[in-house]
Amino acid sequence: MRLSLVWSKEFLSSRIILWALFISNLLGTIYGYIWYGAQLEYTWVNNPRWLIPFVPDSPTASLFFTLALLFLMFPKPLSRFHKFRTLIEALAVVTSVKYGIWAVAIIFAGAYQGEVLVWQDWMLVASHLAMAVEALLFVRLFKFGTIMLLAAGGWTFLNDAIDYSFGVYPWLPASLWDDITAVMLFTVALTGFSIAVGWLSMRGAQRR
């Protein structure tokens, strides 16, 4: 199999690939929410409950991508939800790129400062890199435009603001507890980067 075939539209849009990615992303999303269980419980008990949706960042990004795959799998039955579809696709790209890179960077930043990496860390590195890669691969099949991309970016910036204003950002390795400001600045910058990457990928796909 030629390598170019792997990222061709024909390969990515094939039913077997869509179903395989849908199932794997759905299972990963469920696992991600379970992973956040302790933080969700802590937030529920100790913070205003409206903050709950802003806690599980990576699983929600994975959920957006899972829903985007659903629209690709059943375009005609779901055609009435076109605007919702394009928003979900834009959210899938921005948040998957952002949190895919963020998680890997935080894991290795913690390791650099003395955290011992265990097998779960390597599993998270692989799964989060896959999040970013698959989102960018599928841009050519998505239908969102600049307006929805900006809306997705606005939501992601809002999520950053709430995370670091109310302290509901993802729990960090202990070695990074004294680097919250640096983590916050990196997180916000990464949101801007993810929007830019999403826009460049969208424009590149439109020219093809």
N, C-alpha and C positions, 0 to 999 in steps of 0.2 A: 504494500500500500504506500503510495507516495505521501510524503508529509503534508504537501499542500492540500490533499484531499481532506485531511482532518479538520481544517478550518474553512472548508468550502461551504457555501450555503446549502448545497445538496446534502452533504453529510450531516451538518448540524440540524437541518430541518427534517431529517428522516425520522419516521415514527419510533424506531427502536432507540435512537439516541435521545429523542425527546422524552420518551417514557423512562429510559434509564436515568436520565438526569432529574426528571420530575420526582421519581421515587427516592433517589439518593438525597436530593435536596430537601424533600419533605421529611425524611427520617433525620437528616442533619438538623433541620429546624426544630423538630420535636426534642431531639437530644440537647440542642442549644438552650431551649427554654428550661429543660430539666437541670442543665448545668447552672443556670442562673437562679435555681430554686431558692437557695439560701439567701441571696441578695434580694430577691423579690419578697420573700417572707420578712426579712429585716426592714425593707422599705415599707411594707404594708403595716408593720407594727409601729415604726418609729417616725414615719414621714406622712405628709398628706397623700392620700391614696390616688390622687390624680397624677402623681409622679410615676406610677407603676408602668405605663406604656413607654416611658423614657429609659427604663432600666436595661432591658435585654437588647442591646444594640445589634450584635452580630446575628442572633436568631431572627430578628425582625428584618434585617437585610436579606437573609436567606429566604425568609417568607416572601418578601417582595419578588425575589427571583423565581421562586416556586410558582407564584401566581402568574408571573410573566410567561413562564413555560406553559401554563394552563391555557392562556390565550393563544399561544402558538399551536397548541394541540387541537383546540376546538375553535378556530377563527369564526366560522359561520354561526354556530349557536350563540357565541358571545359577542357577535358584531355590534349589538345594541349598546354595549358598554365601551365603545371606542375611546371616549375621553378618559374614562377610568383606566382603561388598558394602557394608554400612553403615559399616564401619571405613574402607574405601577412600574412600567418599564424604565422610566427615568429614575425612579426611586431605587429600582433594582441595580442599575448601573452605578449611580453615585454612592449608594451605601455599601454595595458589595466591594467596590474598589477601595473605598475609604476604610471600612472595618477589616477587609482582608489584609490590607497593608498594615493597619494600626495594630492588630493583634500580633502579627509577626514581629513588628518593630518593638513592641512592648515586651514580648517574651525574650527577645535577644538583648534588649536594654537591661532587663532584670538579670539575665545571665552574666552580662558584662560587669554588673555590680555585685556579683557573688551568688546569685540564685543558682541552685543546682537543677539542671533540666532533667525532667523525667519523661517517660514515654508519652504521657498525656500532652506534654508540651510539644513534642514532635508531631503528635496527631493533630494538635491545633494549628501548628505551622502549616502542615500539608493541606488541611481542610480550608484554612483561611486564604492561602495562596490560590487554591482552586476556586474559591469564591470570586476573587478579583479577575482571574484569567477567564473563567466562563462568562462573566458579565461582559467583558470586552469582546470576546469571541462572538457573542450573540447580538451585539449592537447592530450588525448588518441586517438582522432579522426583525429588529424592533422598529416601531413607527413613531416614537416620540420626537418632538421638535424642541426648539429653543425654549419656548414658554414653559413646557412641562419640565424641562431640565432645570430651569431657574426655580420653578416651584419645588422640585425635589431638593435643590440646593438650599432653598430657604428653610425647608423642613429640617434638613440636616444641620444647618447652622443653629436653628432653634433648639434642636436636641443637644448640641454642644453647650449652648448657653444654659440650659436647664441642668445638664449633667454637672457642670462646674459651679453653678450658682447654688444648687441645692445639695451637692455632694452625692449625686446618684450615678456618677460615672462608674464604669466597670471596675470592680475591685482589682487592685494592682499588686504585683509582687512586693513583698515587704521592703526590698531594697530600693523601691521607687517611691516609698511613702513621703520622703522628704524632697521629692522632685515634682510635686503636683503642678506647680506653675509651668515648668518646662513641658510636662505632659499635656497640659491644657493648651499651650501655645502650639505644640506639635499637632494636636488634635484638630484645632481650628484651621491651621495651615493645610492639613491633609484634606479637610473638607473642600477648601478652595482648589487644591490640586485635583481632587476627584471630579469636581465639576468641570474643570478645564479639560481633563482627560476624556470625560464623557462627551463634551462638546466637540473636541477634536476627532474622537472616534465616530461620532454621529456625522460630522461633516465629511469625513473620509468615506463613510459608508454611502452617503448621498451622492458622492462623485462617481462611485463605481457603477 
